[in-house]
Amino acid sequence: MKHSFEYFLNAIHYCLWLGDMKFGDFVGAIVNKLLSPIPKYLFTKEYKKKYEERLIRERKSTDSFFYDKETGYHIGWANHWFGYFYSGYPCFLSFVLVGLADKKFGDLSTFVFFLLFGIPIGLSYIPAYRAVFTKDRYLTYFRDFATKGTLWHRKWKWITIAFCVGSIVMTLMGIIGMYIANHYS
């Protein structure tokens, strides 16, 4: 059971990382197209040559900044989105708890609100953190997933999309549940 949970979460994280890189490359291509007339028309031939040489020299550094699997820009965003979407599921319980507590005790202090909201999310995130981030476990999975074929990637891309949509739906259902718990319980 632990292995399948770990595999599932790491596959989601991997697909989020791939998606972020693909989106980043798309945006980068648009920016490069928009800015390409600057060196073409505004630089002298001499400066344009130096500029192009610098671009080639800096390519490795730029690639490391964006694509490094441990500290790169895209893995940072993948980590962020993974945490956000994973936390959407326990958000349901958090919202309902806040609604019930508000109904029972009246106006909640900010501290109590954040306590009731944060504890379910924090406790549920512990197993996900262990499965993906402890000892950079995701790097082992990333190497394995990179060898998978197109069908595997397509399947997990859709599973990741469903996971993300499900998270948003659960968060919205939690908000509705909070309202119902507060007004109708």
Secondary structure by P-SEA (a helix, b strand, c coil): caaaaaaaaaaaaaaaaaaaaaaaaaaaaaaaaaacccccccccaaaaaaaaaaaaaaaaaaaaacccccccaaaaaaaaaaaaaaaccaaaaaaaaaaaaaaacccccaaaaaaaacaaaaaaaaaaaaacccccaaaaaaaaaaaccaaaaaaaaaaaaaaaaaaaaaaaaaaaaaaaaaccc
